[in-house]
Amino acid sequence: MVDLPSTISADFASYYEYIAAHVHKWADPLTHEQFWHNPFPYGNSVGHLILHMTGNLNYYIGARVAETGYIRNRDREFTETAKLDKAKIMHAFDETIAMVVATLRKQAPDDWLAAYSADREPEARERFMIFLRCAGHAYHHVGQIIFLSKELARETKRQSSSA
């Protein structure tokens, strides 16, 4: 018989894997330059968004639930000036998703209501809520990645048409 806690674990795990698949769908085709290029005078590049998603999940779930010891440098997620290797950034993101999924699968029924606290996250008072909020946050950034990827493709098309 399936119970609610195991359904929560399985469904959240599937959703985080779905998020990762969508990140790859839109980020993988980008060149290294496109990955770090922001076509707008505001916002972030795809690379910075993935750094941010990785840092966010490593802190809120890794450090605060899985107790990985991760120490976050949130500002650097948005201000990194070195165009780091795209493959390494994507690998770190994949490892982070794997950690989140493994942590989800380890949750015992009582763990979902375990007290939770973290910097910059006063709304999440128990583990269920942090997994929910992080999933919503991550998919919000997937939407931004889709938008950026489409604009980068349009930019590339315009450049090839004028060449």
Number of C-alpha atoms within 10 A of each C-alpha: 2 6 8 9 17 16 11 17 23 14 13 20 22 13 16 22 17 13 20 20 13 17 23 16 14 18 23 14 12 17 11 16 11 20 25 22 17 19 15 11 6 7 13 21 21 26 27 23 21 26 20 23 22 22 23 21 23 27 23 26 24 21 17 19 22 19 13 13 11 15 11 16 12 13 9 13 20 17 10 13 10 7 13 13 12 19 11 10 16 20 11 17 23 18 14 21 22 16 18 24 19 14 17 26 16 13 18 12 14 9 15 19 13 12 11 19 16 16 8 8 12 9 12 18 15 15 23 21 15 23 23 13 15 18 17 15 14 22 19 12 18 23 14 16 24 17 13 24 23 13 15 19 14 12 14 12 11 11 10 9 8 6 5
